Amino acid sequence: MHNKVIKKRLLSVIPTLIGVSLLLFLLLKLTPGDPVDIIVGPRASEEVIEKYRAKLHLDKPFFVQYVFYMKTLLKGDFGRSYFTNENVFDALIQKLPNTLLLAVLSMLIGTLLGLVLGIMASLKRGSLLDKALSSTAIIFISTPVFWTAIMLVLVFSVLLDWTPASTIGEQGFIAFLLPAFVLGSRSAGYIARLTRSSMLDALSSEYIQTARVKGLSMWRVTIHHAFRNCLIPVVTLVGIDFGSYLNGSVLTENIFGIDGIGRYAITAILKRDIPVIMGTVIMGAFIFIIVNLMVDLLYFKLDPRVSEGLQQEAL
């Protein structure tokens, strides 16, 4: 039964990606500027301009351009960059490991930090510790990423010299710790607040009070019973936030000089390199969809009631 649900969700990927590609293609066409003008320069003759427009199929109507692009995309070909002539898919595969490493580390840091802050705050409700941790979560949420990055670089890279200020020329896990914390700290604030409220609801429920009356330790009641029940909304938030880790990496990768998809996308946007922009967004959307499918499957382990709902969906 679960296999039917998985197949159904996987089939939904196709119309979703088509919708994303169509909307993005339309928005790129509506934005001002012509990539041919950037490619050939301001002094190019009209003949050269028309030649390049025909070569890139930009002289065709919008729908014809989109159909041509989708034909190449369905073959697994993202096209070639207007400026470097490199295969976009090969370039994305080359840069994907750095972006995924940053996203995964950011997710781990944000999730673990948020859970710790939320659980500690819920156990000390109304205390100074609760207020301090809640204020920390709000600071994480409200602070802009670029300001956090600059401050952490000044402290940990310039003053303390613990981490490199940029990943350019750097290798290994340590070089990604600082940008991962910058990217994950905002999510940590949301996760902390959600965990605190979910834990408070769980700790005040009747079955938790019954467990305490039976003599179970506070640690066992908190972790084994209350924490497990608050995981479902947290897992949902983490799955949604994974998309923000990928999208947020655009700014973070540029600040720390990470050679990833985000930095690649910024360069393409500045040059209106349409194949690269389309490729980065479609790959990001595909990864986001797959991650959320994995989150849905994780619900099987966290809440048996979800299995019943998915069985009805499969029917």
Beta strands, then each sheet from edge to edge (+ up, - down):
end
